[in-house]
Amino acid sequence: AHRDKNVFADAAQALGQFGYAALPYLGQLLADNATPPDAQCVAAWQLGELKSYSAIPMLVPVVTNLERHTDVRALGVWA
């Protein structure tokens, strides 16, 4: 299946509009290595915008994995 990175980024943005109910889905986007970095950046951003301590366990692997895309790691730190 072809994955369009803009579709993933739009989906991550839309998930953020659901508030705390979106936490597990945003976390899944970050955990899935097949998710394009652009969409993972938006997911990390949305997790930060939610300002929930529940997001921390989802963000720690992003920040500590040196093989992750630099922008994704940077937004993970911000979040």
Backbone torsions as a table, in degrees:
resi	resn	phi	psi	omega
1	ALA	NA	135.5	178.4
2	HIS	-79.2	132.4	179.3
3	ARG	-112.4	120.2	179.1
4	ASP	-92.4	119.7	-175.2
5	LYS	-62.8	-29.7	177.9
6	ASN	-68.2	-35.8	177.7
7	VAL	-64.6	-43.3	178.8
8	PHE	-64.3	-43.1	179.7
9	ALA	-63.2	-42.3	177.7
10	ASP	-63.4	-39.7	179.7
11	ALA	-66.1	-42.4	178.6
12	ALA	-63.6	-39.8	177.6
13	GLN	-62.4	-44.5	-179.6
14	ALA	-65.8	-38.9	178.8
15	LEU	-59.7	-36.5	179.4
16	GLY	-61.6	-24.8	179.4
17	GLN	-71.7	-15.7	179.2
18	PHE	-83.8	-3.5	178.3
19	GLY	71.3	-144.7	-173.6
20	TYR	-61.2	-25.5	178.7
21	ALA	-63.2	-21.1	-178.3
22	ALA	-84.9	-10.3	-175.9
23	LEU	-48.6	-52.1	-177.3
24	PRO	-64.6	-32.5	-178.7
25	TYR	-73.6	-39.8	175.5
26	LEU	-64.4	-38.7	176.5
27	GLY	-63.2	-38.1	178.1
28	GLN	-64.9	-38.7	177.8
29	LEU	-61.6	-39.0	178.7
30	LEU	-70.7	-35.6	-176.2
31	ALA	-77.4	-24.1	-175.6
32	ASP	-83.2	112.6	-179.7
33	ASN	-64.0	-17.4	179.5
34	ALA	-82.0	-11.7	178.6
35	THR	-73.6	128.8	-179.5
36	PRO	-60.2	148.2	-179.6
37	PRO	-55.2	-35.7	179.2
38	ASP	-59.1	-44.2	180.0
39	ALA	-70.2	-35.8	177.6
40	GLN	-66.6	-35.4	176.2
41	CYS	-61.9	-44.8	179.4
42	VAL	-65.2	-40.2	179.0
43	ALA	-62.1	-45.3	178.7
44	ALA	-62.1	-43.3	178.6
45	TRP	-59.0	-47.7	-179.0
46	GLN	-63.3	-38.5	176.6
47	LEU	-61.6	-39.9	177.0
48	GLY	-66.0	-38.7	179.4
49	GLU	-64.4	-30.0	179.8
50	LEU	-72.7	-20.8	177.1
51	LYS	50.5	48.7	-178.8
52	SER	-113.2	132.6	175.6
53	TYR	-61.8	-22.3	179.0
54	SER	-65.2	-19.3	-179.6
55	ALA	-79.9	-19.7	-174.9
56	ILE	-56.9	-48.0	179.2
57	PRO	-62.2	-23.6	178.1
58	MET	-78.8	-28.4	-175.2
59	LEU	-89.6	-28.9	-177.4
60	VAL	-56.6	-46.3	178.9
61	PRO	-63.6	-29.2	179.0
62	VAL	-68.4	-44.5	-176.0
63	VAL	-72.1	-35.9	-173.7
64	THR	-88.2	-11.3	-179.2
65	ASN	-89.4	105.5	-176.8
66	LEU	-68.6	-12.1	179.0
67	GLU	-86.5	-8.5	179.4
68	ARG	-71.0	154.8	176.7
69	HIS	-55.5	137.3	-176.1
70	THR	-56.7	-42.5	-179.1
71	ASP	-66.2	-37.8	178.7
72	VAL	-64.6	-44.7	178.3
73	ARG	-62.0	-43.7	-179.2
74	ALA	-61.3	-42.7	178.5
75	LEU	-70.8	-30.0	174.2
76	GLY	-63.8	-40.7	177.0
77	VAL	-64.5	-46.8	179.6
78	TRP	-57.7	-45.4	-177.0
79	ALA	-63.5	NA	NA
